[in-house]
Amino acid sequence: PPARRSRSDDRHLDYPGAGHLLRPPVTPTTLPSTANLVSGGEAAANAAAQAQSWIAIRSFFDTHLA
């Protein structure tokens, strides 16, 4: 994790081949940009990262917002 992260429970998730913007997993991954944003990455890597990161996000919400 980057040095700026100082909490023991912080997590840095890295998804090789994925772009810079991960959307909810129901969002199409075949277009790496919108009219205002270029995400980049490969479609398959973006799809996998979206699915995996959504699990982590839901887990975070369950833990901290319960």
N, C-alpha and C positions, 0 to 999 in steps of 0.2 A: 504493500500500500504506500501511497505517497507520504512523505514526511509530515505534511500538514495535517494528516489524520492523527488525532491524539487519543481518541477514546478506544478502550480495549475492545468494545463491541462493534466498532466501525468495520465495514467490509468494502473492499474494492473489487468489483466484478469486471473481469476482462474477457472480451469475446473476440478472438482473432478473426479477422475478415469482415467484421460487422462495422457499420458506419457510426457516425457520431450521435445520431438521434435514434433512440429506441422508442417505439410507440407501443400501445397495447397490442397483444398478439392477434387481434382480428383485423389489423390494418395490413393492406397489401404491401409486400416487400419488393415487388418487381420494379418499382420506380424509385430511384435513389434521390429524388428531389421533388419539391413542390414549387409553386410559383415564387415562393419567398425563401426557400430553404433547400440547401443541398446537403444531404446526409452522407452519401457515399456508401461504400461497402458493397458486398456481394449479396444478392437476393437470398441465397440459401443461408448464409451466415447471419444476415439480418433476421430472418425468420426464426432461426434457432436461438439467437440472442434475445429476441422479443419474447419467445415462449419461456426461456429459462429465467430471464430477468423478471418477468411477470410473477413467477413463482416466488422469487426473492422479495419482490415488492409486497405481495400478499402476505408473506410471512412477517415482514416488517410491520405491516398494518395490524395483523393479528396480535403481535407481541406488544406494540406500543399504543394501540388505540382500543384495546379490549376493555 
